[in-house]
């Protein structure tokens, strides 16, 4: 049996493999080329390369194409005196009549110049110029392979015909310029780099007429080619570069030569290595996504993955490797979408199972926590929490006055309304103990406003009881306390109870019992008061007493939340003044204040307490010890 994680691994593996397979189709290749083309143009330009262009001014000076061989003969003679490294013509001199090149050929034979002439690929053969054997002439084919979109990204360094290896135009120039004797025959296309920087450029007519000093060409590799469109003869030599621009062929060859001189070529990452990387990518992304619980974290991580993917591709590009941006981005996107969809279906299925098994016993919020933990239990943790107890006073006496069926209906109605208020305020009902309700806040999920939510709950409960049950003589006691508690599931697989435990829970229960003693409906503890971040302006907090409850040795200060009416504010002020004298042991002054509140139950309790104390109190510390619950 596969668990959820193992299935997720398999899904990722299968999807990554599928995307890898379809990434080889032309559509995805074309998409990736768009990204790779954007990275082109940043290569430096070698200062050893010079382009002499046959431009509009040259055509205006020498007429339409083709030109007489005297022009080229004179041109070579002028270049010969410049001591260039290599002179290369990106021009096809292919007239079959050798007399058409008589002067040109004679100049090549008499000179000491290394000249590279252009040849072209024919039907399983190489078509050379009649000048191919003149002087120190070398030949190289100028054919450039166009891709499906018409762009020139690659070139063939060599071509093999009849067991003979022929060099390309740019490779021939490079070998001659650098005295390379490399005899390797590389017939596979190679990706070269374009540069957005400008090569050194001179017009053919300026070099011919002597405007350009021969010293400017000394030691340079000079490429001669047509760089414009001759309208009359309709001669052009343009190609589409990676930027989508029409570029003269001589510039394309100059960029190939520049790549040789800088030793900067690109190669696509191998399919085998790409497969390994994308599978690792899918696995790694799963591991990270599976540890994230919030959608915002998952989205942020996905964006970071994409940015890292781009950065990784840029780094590889600098080292001459073309990264497959599209395939990797597809894998990342698919994994991201898959984990969202899978978590949705998984959560739905697990929720249905958990609800079926545990829905009778635990709160819906608890079930969500169980699903999140992928278990039937919620691990016990220690956390600052807030707990509330609500108890109907004298329920036994009240129940004796009603028919059992009416009593149950009324009790269930009350509990349903109380439950709605508790849940609405982010509380979790721990249990019903007869007519008593125990609820808590800040679990299973964390809630930074748990104290405020609990206090809001008891105030709303009191309003509900006053509004709906005043005629039924419903009187309740409610307490709220906050502190460190242990929360978790207790029991076995047959019967689980998600509950809160600890000394602070017991204290909250004891404080609820004191509401009967003081005659108030709500008591809260000092930790609750100190933890309140904000209190509704409609309410005030009255300090009631400092006590030690049964079963404890530490004191607790108890308070009463009350509406902020003029009368209640008057009661609060008088009571707390009396309480201050009570703490100080000045019982006469304390009585003088408490007796101003004849209808206040806490004041009435304090009056009776003081009268019973008389003068027998020794070592008075203001703390009252309750010996009963």
N, C-alpha and C positions, 0 to 999 in steps of 0.2 A: 504493500500500500504506500502511495506517495502522500506525504503531508502537503500542506498548502505551499510551503516554501519550495519544496522539490518540484511541485507542479509549475510554480512560477518560474523556476530555473528553466524547465523544459520549454515552456511557452516562449520565454525570451530567446532561448537557443534556436528554436524553430523559426521564429519571426526574423531573427537576425540572419539566419542562414538563407531564408527566402529573400529578404531584401538584398543580401549579397548577390544572390543569383540574378535578380532582375536589374541590379545596378549596372550590369554589363550591356544592357540594351542601349541602342543609340540615343534614345530620349534622355536617359540619365547621364550618359556620357556627355551629351551636348550641354546639359545643365552644369556639369562640373567644369567644362571648358570655359563657361562664362566666368566662374570664380577664378580659374587659373589665368585667364587672359587679363584679369584685373591686376594680377601680381606682376605682369610683364612691364618692362620699360624702365626698371630701376638699375639695370646693369650700367657700369661705367663704359666709357668709350676709350679705346686705345688711341693714343696720340700718334701711333705709327701708321694709321690708316687715313688715306686721303682719297676723296672722290672728285673726279673731274667729270663734270656733267655736260652732256650735249643738250643744251637748253635752248630757249627761244632766241636768245641773242646769237647763239652759234648757228642756228638754222637761218636766221636773218642774214648772217655774214656769209655763210657758205652755201646757202640754197637748200632745196629739199633733198630728202634722202632718196637714193644712196649717194654718198659723196665719192668724188674721184679718189683713187689711191694716192695721188700726189699729196692730198691733204694729210692723210695718215702717215705717209712717208716723211713729210716735213715735220709732222708732230713728233714722230718717233726720234727723229734727228735731234730735235730740241730737248726731248726728255733724256736722250742718251747722254747729253752733256750735264744733266742734273745729278747723275750718279744715284738714281733711285734704287731701292732694294729690289722691287719687283714691279713690273708694269703689266696690268691685267685688263684685257678688253672684254667687257660683257656685251659683245657685239658679235653676231654671227656673220663671218666673212665666208659665204658659201657659194659664191658665183663659180660655176664650173669652168669658165674661161679664165685660165691662169693669167692671161695678158691683162685682165682687169686689175691685177694686183702686182704688176711687174715692178714698179718703183717701190712699192711697199715691201715686197719680198726682198728686193735688193738691199734696202735699208736694214732689214732684219738680219740679212746675211753678213753685212759689213759691220754691223754694230756689235757691241759686247753687252747687250742688254738682255736681262732675263724677262721674257715676255710669256704671259699665259693667255692663250686664246680660248674662246668659247666653242664648244662642240655641243651636239645635241643627240639625244637618244632617238634612234630610228626603230624599225622593226627588227628587233633582236640584233641590233648593230649600233655602232657609234658613228655619227656623221661628223667628220673633221673638216676643217677649212683647208683649201689648197695651200694655205700658208703654214700648215702644221709642221712641215719639215724644215722650215726656214730658220737659220741661225740657231739660237738657243731657245727656240720656241717650245713651250709645253702646252698641253691641252687638258681641258676639264669640262665635263658636261654641265650645262646650266639648267637642266630641267628641274623644276621644283614641284613636289607633290601637293596638290590642293586637297583639303579635307572636304567633308560633305557641305560645310557652310561656305566653302570657297576660300577660306583663309589659309595662309601659309604659316604653319607652326613647326614643321619638321623638314628635314632634308635627308637625302640619301648620301652618305659619305662616299660609298662605292657602289658600283654595279658590276655584276658578273655576267659576261657574255662569252660563250664558247671557252670556258675555263680560263678566261682572261679577265683580270680585275681592273676596272677603270676608275679613276679618281674623279670626284666632283670638282667643279670649278673652284669653290672656296677651299677645299682640301688641297688642291694642287697649289694654289697661291700660298697657303699656310706652310706646306712642306718646303716649298722653294724659299720662302722668306726666312724660315727657321732651320733650313738645311736638315729637315727630317727625312729619314730613310725608312720610315715605318711601312712595312709591307703587309700589314694586316688588311684583310678585305672585309669591311663592315658594311653589309648590305641592308641591315635593319635601319629604318628611319630613326633619326635622333632629333629630339626637341632642342631647339636653340633659343637663345635669349635675345629679345629686342631691347634696344635702348632708346629712351626718349631724349637723350642728349644728342647734340649735333656732331656729326663727323666733320672734319676739316674739308671744306668744299671750295673748288675753283671752277669757273666756267671754262669750257674747252677753248673758246675764242680768246680768253685772257691768257691762257697758257701758250696758245699758238702764237699770239701776237707779241709775247714777251712781257706783258704787263705783270704777270706773276714771275717773280724771280726764281730761277732754277734752284737757288739755295733753299727755297721753301719746300722743295720736294726731295732734297738729299736724304737718302737712307729710308725713305718712306715706301710703304706699299701702296701703289697708286692703282685705283680702279677707275676705268673709263666706261661710261654707259649713257644711254639716252634717259633723260630725266623729265622730258616733256612730251607733248603730243604734237607731231608734225601734221598739221591739217592737210597740207597738199598731198603728201605721200601716205597719209593715214598710218604712220608708223608710231607705235607705242610699245612700251615694255613694262606695263603696270601690273601689279599683283595686289591682292588684298591682304594686309598684315593683320596681326592679332587684335589691333585696335579698331579694325573695320575700315581703315583708310586705304585708298588707292596709293600704292607705293611703287616707285620705279624698281625694277629688278636689281639694279646695281646697289640700291640701298639694302635690299634683302640679303644679297650676297655679302655686303659689307657687315651686316649684323651677324651672319654665320661666321665670317672670318674673325670678327671681334670676339665671338664666343670661343673660337679656337685660341686666340691670343690670350684671353683671360681665363681659359680653361673653365668655362662656366656653361655647362649644358644641364638640361633637366631630363629626368626619367620618371615615368609613372611608377608608383609603388606597385610591387608585384602582387598579383591576385592572391597568392598563397599567404603573403605577409598581411595583406589587407583582411583576409578572412580571419586570421588569427587575432588581429587587432579588434575587429568589430565584435567578435565573440567575447573577447575580454572586456570590451566596452559595455556590451549588454549585461554581462555578469556583474561588473563593477557598479554600473548604474542601478541594477536591482538591489545589490547589497546596501547601497546608500539610500535609495528610495524606501526600502523596507524598514529602515530605522527612523524614518520621518513620519510624524503623526499629523502635522498640520499641512493643509493644502498650500498655504503661503510658503512654507519651507520647501515643499516639493517643487513649486513653480520657480522659486529662487534658485534651487539647486539645478533645475533643468536649464535655466538661463546661464548659470555658471558653466555647466557642461558644454553648452554651445559656444560660449566665449573661449573656454579652454580648447575646444576642438579647433576653433579658428586660429588660436595662438599656436597650437601644435602644428597645424598645417603651414603656418607662416615660418616656423622654425625649420621644418622639414624642407620647405622651398629654398631657404637660404643655403641648405646643404645639398641642393640639386635634386630633391625628391618631390614629385607632385603628389600631394595628398588628395584623397578622394573626399572632398568636403561634403558632397551630396549624400553618398552612402552613409558616412558616419553621422551626418545630421538626421538622416532617415532612421537610423538605428536608435539614436537618442530620442527622437520624437516618438517613434513607435513604442519604445520601452516606457516612456513617460505616459503615453496614452493608455498603454496596456495596464500599467500598474494602477491607474485611476479606475479604469473599467473593472479590472479584476478585484480591486478592493471594494468597489461598490457591490458587485455580485457576491463576493465572499462575505462581506459584512451583512448583506441581506440574508444569505443562507444561514450564516452563523446566528444571526439575530433570531430567525425563525426557530432554529433548533434550541437555542438557549431559552427563548420565551416559552417554548413547549415544555421544556424540562423544569425551568426555574421560575416561570412567570407567576406561579401561585405563591411563591415565597418571598421574592425580592422585588424591590422597586425598579422601575424602568431605567432610571439612571444607573443603577447598579448593574443591570443587564448589559448596558452599553459598555461599562467598564470591563465586564467579564469578556465581552466580545473583543474588545480592544486588546485584552491580555490573552485571548485565544484559550481560555480555560474556564472551567466551571467555578473557579474560586478567584477571589480577589485577595491578593497577598496582604497580610497585616502590616500596617505601617503606623508610625507614630507621627502625629501631626497636631498642630494647633487647630482646634475645632470649636464650634459652638453647639451646645445641646439645649434642647427645650423640653420641658415637661408640662403637660396640660392635664388637669384632673378635675372631674366633676365632683363638687363637694356634696357630701351626704347623699351619694347616689343610691345607697341602700334604702334610705328613708324615702327618697323621691320615687324609687321604683315600686315601693309598696303601695303607692297611691294610684298606679296605673295598671291597666290590663297588660299582660305580658306581650301580646301582639302589638299593641299600641306603643308600648315601651321600646320594643325592638325597632319598630319603624322610625320612631322619633330619634333613637340613638344612632341608627344607621344614617338618617338624614343629617344629623349633626356631624357625624364623623366624615361623611362625604364632603360637606361644606368645609370642614376643617382641613381635610386632605387637599382640596382644591387651593386653598389659601397657602398651605405649606409648599406645595409643588410650584405654585406660581412665583413664590419668593425663593426658589432655588433650594428648597429644603428636601430632605429625604426622610420619609417616615421609617423609623427603626422598627417600631412594633406598636400594637394596641395591647394594652394590659387591662382587659375589661373596658372600663370607660376612660382609662388613661391613655394619653398619646405621648409617645416619645419620638422626637425628631432631631435631626442634626444637620449641620451645614459644613461646607468645605470638604466634602467627600461625596462620591469618589473623585470628581474633578475638583481642582483647586478654585477657590472663589475668594478674592481679596476683600470682598464686601460681606463676608459671611456673618459678621457680628451685626451689621446694619440690617441684613436680610432677616435674621432671626428676630431682632427687636421689632422690625416692621410686621413680622408675622403675628407676634403676640398682640400687638396693638390692633391689627385687623381682626384677629380672632375675638378680641373683646368687643369690637364694634359689631361683628356679626352676631355675637351672643346677645348683646343689648338690643339689637334690632329685631332678631328673629325669635328669641327665646325668653324675653323678659316676662311674658305671661306664663311661661312654664316653670318659673322659679328655678331656672338653670343658674347655678353659681359655679364658677370655675376658679381654680387656682393655677397660675402659670409662673414658671421660672425660666430664666435664661442665664447660662453660665458659659464662659469660654476659657480654654486652657489646653494643655497637652493631653491628648487622648490616643487610644489605639483603635484603629478602624480596620476591619477585615471580615472575611467570612469564617464562620464557625460551624462545624458539623461535618457530615460526610456527604457523599454523592446522592444519597437518598433524601437527605434533609439538610439544607444549608440555610444559615441565617446570617445575613450581612448586618453587622452591628458594631456599635461603638462601646468601648470598655475603658475603665480607668477610674481613679479616685475622683477626678473632676466630674465624671458622670454621676457618681454617688452623691457628690456635693450638690449638683443641680437638683437631684431628686429630693434631698433634704431641704433645700431652699424652697422648693415648691410646697413642701409640707408646712413651711413657716407662714405661707400666705393665710392660712386659717388662723394662726396665732395673732397676726397683725391686722387681720380683717381687710386685706387688700386683694385684688385679683391678680396683680403682677408684682413679682420681685425679681430684680436682676442683681448681679454681683459687681463688685468693684472692677474686676478684670474686664467685664463687659463695658462699663462706663469708660474705663481708660482706653479701650480699644476702638471706641466709636470715632470714626473719622469725621463724620458730620451727622448732625441730628436735625430732624425736621423742625422747622421753626414753630410748628404747632405744639411741640412737646417740650416739657421740662423734666428734669431728674431730681427727685427728692431723696436725700439720704435718710434712711430709716433707722438703722441700728448697726452695731458691731457685735457679732455673736460667734460662738463656737458651737457647731451643731453636734448632735449625738454621733459618736463614732469617729470624731476627728479631734485633733489637738491644736490645729492652727485656726486662727480667727478669720472671719470673712465679713466684709462690710457689705450690707445689702441696701438696695435703693429701689425706689418706686418711680417708673415713668408715668407721667400724668399730663393731661391737656394743659396748655399754657393759657388758662383763663385768669381773669383778675382774682377770682376767689381762690383758685388753686395756687397762684403765685403768693397770695397772702398766707395761705396755709403753709406752703413750703417755707416761707421766710420765718414765720413764727415758730414752726416746728424745729427747724434747724438751729434757731437761736436757743430754744429750750434744750435741744440735744447737746449743744456745746456746753451748757452749764451742767447737764447730766454727766457728760464725760469728765468734766472737771470736778465732779463730786459736790457741786453746789446745788443740792436737790431742791431747796426752797425756791431759788430763782428758776430752776428748771420747771418746777410745778407752776410757777406764775405764768409761764409761757404756754405750757401744755394745757392748762385749764382755760386758756382763751379759745381752745378748739374743742368744744364739748361734743361736736358731731363727728370728729375725726377718730376713726378706730385706732390707728397707731398711737395717737396722743392719749386716748383713753387707756390703752395698754400701758403706756409709760407712766401714767398717773398711778395706776394700781400697783405697778412694779415699785415705784418710789415709796409709796406709802407702806408697802410690805418690807422694804429695806430698812426703814427707820434709821437709827444710828448704829446699826450692828455691822455695817460694812467696814471691813479693814482692808488696807492695801488695795483700795479701789483703783481699777484700771479702765473702767468704762465698758468692759466686755461682759456680755451676758451669755451664760452657759445654758444651753437647752439640753435637758436630759432626756426628753422624749422627742419622737419624730414629729 
